[in-house]
Amino acid sequence: MANPTTPKAEAESPRPIAYQDTAFTSRTLIMRSGRQHAVVAGQVSVSSADAEALAFLDKAPAFQRLPE
C-alpha cells in the first residue's frame, strides 16, 4: 500500500513574518511575556511560531503584514 507522505518538518518549521510599521521607523515592542522585538527601518520580523507577537501585530493598526 502506498502511503503519501508530506514533509512535516517543512510544513511545521517556523518562518519569519515581516510587518511594516506605519507610525515609527525605530522602536522596541515589548510583549506581555517580556520578549522584545525591534522595529528597524520601519519593519519588524517575528517567527511564525510566536503566537503572542503575531496576535499583537495583526491587531495593531500601525502594523501591516508584508507579503511573503
N, C-alpha and C positions, 0 to 999 in steps of 0.2 A: 504494500500500500504506500502510495506516495504521500508524504507529509510536507505540505508547503511551509517553508519557514520564512519568517520575517526577521531581519537582523534587529532584535530588540535593543541591543546596545546603542545602535544608531538612533532608533526611534525615541529612546528614553534619555539619551545623553543631553545634558544642559547646553544651551547655546546662548550667545549674548543677544539681548533685545535692546535696541537703541531708541532713545527718545530725544526729541528736540525740546529744549526749554525756551519758551517764547517770552519769558519775563527777565531772565538773567543769563549772562554768559558765563558766570562763575559763581558757584555756591556749593555748600555741603548740605546734603539731605541726611537727616538722622531719623532712622526708623524707630518705632516703639521698642524694638528688641535691642536697640543700641548700635546696630550696624549702620555704617556711613557709606554714602555714595556721593562721589564728587561730580558736579557739573563742570565740564571743561569745554571751552569754546562753544558754549550753548548746547552741549549734548551730554547725556548720561547713558551709560550702558549697564544693564543688570542681567543676571543669569535668568534663564527661563525657569529655573528651579526655585527662584526667590519669590514665592507667592506673595509675601508681605510687600515687597517693593513693587511688584507688578500691579497689585491692587491699588496701592497708593498712587502710582504714576498714571494708571488708567483713569482714576477718578479725578485727579488734579487737573483743573482747567489750563494750567500753564504748560502742560506737557502733552506733546503729540508723538505718538508712536511712529517711528520711521519705517518705511518698507524694508523688508529683509533682503 
